[in-house]
Amino acid sequence: STLAKGPAGPIVAATVTVDNSAPTVATAKPVLRTGVALEGPSTTQRLLLQLTWSGTDAGAGIASYDVQRSYDGGTFTTIASATTAKSLNWTMNPGHTYRFRVRARDNAGNVGSWSPSYTWYPGLTQQSSTALKWAGTWTSGSNSQNSGGSAKSSTSPGASVSYAFSGRAIAWVTTLRPDAGQVQVWVDNVLVKTVDTRADSATYRRVVYSKYWSSYGAHTIKLVVVGTADRPLATVDAFEVVK
């Protein structure tokens, strides 16, 4: 027979609720981190991301989470245990596959099932890719500090680049400079942000914008040069993508 869970000591309350309900966790999401730079110029440079998740519990409330990762189709291994956080900084290398799953433990000791997990394919799309569609005047330049050793720049207001892709997350990698200006970011034909790429000194391979979706799908990101007065420059180095 199976013993029901109950209190460990004497009961003094007039009413006692026994919690046998296990918590649940939704599928984790890959959020490509902004405000950081790619660690090197390699076209297979690892991507810096934040794994995020959410859980629910109808009873005593969630106490902690366990996180596991599968690499290139291998067995799941634990990368975080009994954490109270709902996110975890991690990395993914282009050319490899990843699966992540999370489970929750509530304050009554109930342990839930592992969340659904999907195979993720990280990659770096360089500005030289034929998948990118350019409009207006852009200039190509070589620099060992850029991702893949080169980038494209423009000072022409209205010049743009579009990248149609299918995936779960996208991020724009650029160069910050004293003479750099604002760039509009459009996602699926909606203006979502205007990014100012000015910095006091040149900063290469900087991730300045990212977006993720709850599921895999087709999307388009478009960057449009604003032409900021006295500093109209805009640079496209690469795009991070999680498929």
PAMARMI-70624 format. One record per residue (C-alpha): residue in three letters; y, z, x. Coordinates in steps of 0.001 Angstrom, whole numbers, plus 500000, padded with zeros to 6 digits. Example, Ala and Ser with C-alpha at 12.3 -4.5 7.8 and 13.67 -1.06 7.14 Angstrom:
PAMARMI-70624
ALA495500507800512300
SER498940507140513670
***
This chain:
PAMARMI-70624
SER500000500000500000
THR503650499549500999
LEU505878502596501233
ALA509347502260499734
LYS512353503116501896
GLY514163506300501033
PRO516420509000502452
ALA515293510880505542
GLY516478514281504318
PRO517229516341501215
ILE519238514668498428
VAL522272516515497068
ALA523992513677495168
ALA523579513366491414
THR522745509674491758
VAL520912507961494637
THR520627504220495158
VAL517824502932497376
ASP518868499726499138
ASN515951497325499652
SER518165494212499661
ALA518291492302502958
PRO521582490759504118
THR522032486999504505
VAL523944484896507045
ALA525359481405506533
THR524800478623509055
ALA526797479222512250
LYS529680476848513036
PRO530803475358516388
VAL534534475925516966
LEU535791474144520094
ARG538206476506521809
THR541886475666522251
GLY544325477148524758
VAL541765476601527511
ALA541113473762529935
LEU537952471881530739
GLU536702473514533924
GLY536401470240535840
PRO536897466445535636
SER533205465551535272
THR532341463410532255
THR529480465842531609
GLN531658468947531922
ARG530493471738529654
LEU532423472368526450
LEU533864475808525744
LEU533285476862522167
GLN533249479840519872
LEU530198480254517700
THR531275481732514349
TRP529331482979511334
SER529629485076508193
GLY527209487384506418
THR526910489039503019
ASP525091492123501816
ALA524891493431498263
GLY524013496992499239
ALA524928499251502144
GLY526937496658504054
ILE526222494796507289
ALA525897496880510442
SER525231494249513121
TYR524026490745513974
ASP521491489161516313
VAL522125485659517722
GLN519557483261519164
ARG519824479867520861
SER517377476984521351
TYR518100474616524262
ASP516761471035524316
GLY514256471812521581
GLY512843474881523317
THR511983478227521820
PHE514750480439520454
THR515950483134522862
THR518297486029522108
ILE521851485650523463
ALA523403488587521562
SER521734491616520038
ALA523101494171517555
THR526657492845517887
THR529246493859515303
ALA531327490736516004
LYS531256487607513852
SER531815485236516746
LEU530563484620520264
ASN532074482569523095
TRP529515480146524488
THR529226476768526229
MET527371473515525592
ASN526652470768528112
PRO526892467088527108
GLY523556465321527270
HIS521645468318525923
THR520847469625522443
TYR521399473086520972
ARG520402475096517928
PHE521860478487517022
ARG520723480971514409
VAL521949484408513327
ARG520460487271511339
ALA522030490467510018
ARG520972494107509812
ASP522515496345507154
ASN523411500027507225
ALA520207500886505361
GLY518054499293508070
ASN517164496109506204
VAL516904493051508462
GLY517608489644506944
SER516071486268507674
TRP517437483960510357
SER520198481651509152
PRO519533477917508815
SER520115476049512083
TYR520798472416512913
THR520588470440516139
TRP523997469984517760
TYR524817467192520230
PRO527912467961522376
GLY529781465181524146
LEU532983464126525887
THR534492460841524722
GLN536775459509527446
GLN540007457656526713
SER538324454558528179
SER535753454472525376
THR535719451372523169
ALA535383453727520188
LEU539099454527520542
LYS541557452148518868
TRP545035451939520370
ALA548296450778518803
GLY551652450386520522
THR552337450606524241
TRP550030452750526378
THR549650452908530164
SER546440453776531997
GLY546652456004535055
SER544146457373537569
ASN544215461013538608
SER541348463043540017
GLN542487465981537862
ASN541884464120534604
SER538598464203532756
GLY536683461214534099
GLY539464460593536647
SER541908458806534331
ALA544041459079531201
LYS546373457021529009
SER550025457858528377
SER552839456576526186
THR556553457191525691
SER556833454864522685
PRO557577456533519334
GLY554893455588516843
ALA552305454571519430
SER548917455862518314
VAL545219456174519035
SER542461456568516447
TYR538916457790516951
ALA536399457367514130
PHE533312459492514674
SER530546461333512890
GLY530065464990513736
ARG530741468652513057
ALA533677469364515396
ILE536382467536517346
ALA538988468534519940
TRP541762466718521804
VAL542085467087525594
THR545472466270527159
THR547830466932530066
LEU550690469390529616
ARG553853468514531607
PRO557577469342531752
ASP558420465825530527
ALA555809465779527735
GLY556715465981524067
GLN555363466251520550
VAL552353464458519115
GLN551308464305515471
VAL547640464978514751
TRP546197463273511684
VAL542678464033510463
ASP541149461890507741
ASN544613460453506933
VAL546234463882506561
LEU548898465190508955
VAL547411468535510012
LYS549580469564512953
THR552334468536515337
VAL551491469637518877
ASP554112470126521593
THR552553469222524950
ARG555388470475527139
ALA554666473010529909
ASP556665474290532879
SER554167472703535263
ALA551424470098534985
THR548246471487533419
TYR545310469104533277
ARG542374468806530849
ARG543968471188528341
VAL542375471510524906
VAL545324471686522498
TYR543829470955519078
SER540410471361517467
LYS538831471206514029
TYR535350471896512670
TRP533538471197509430
SER530799473078507615
SER528481470087507735
TYR527913466828509583
GLY530023463921508350
ALA532207460902509138
HIS535817461613510143
THR538813460060511898
ILE541324461731514189
LYS544586459933514929
LEU547294460910517417
VAL550825459564516972
VAL553577459803519605
VAL556703461429518142
GLY559065460363520931
THR560705463740521541
ALA564258463390522906
ASP564444463592526728
ARG560648464156526978
PRO558799461522524943
LEU555620461403527060
ALA552231461889525390
THR548847461787527133
VAL545313461243525886
ASP542667462373528370
ALA539506462804526277
PHE538014464094523041
GLU535390466806522794
VAL532942466223519975
VAL529960468066518515
LYS527655465801516538
***
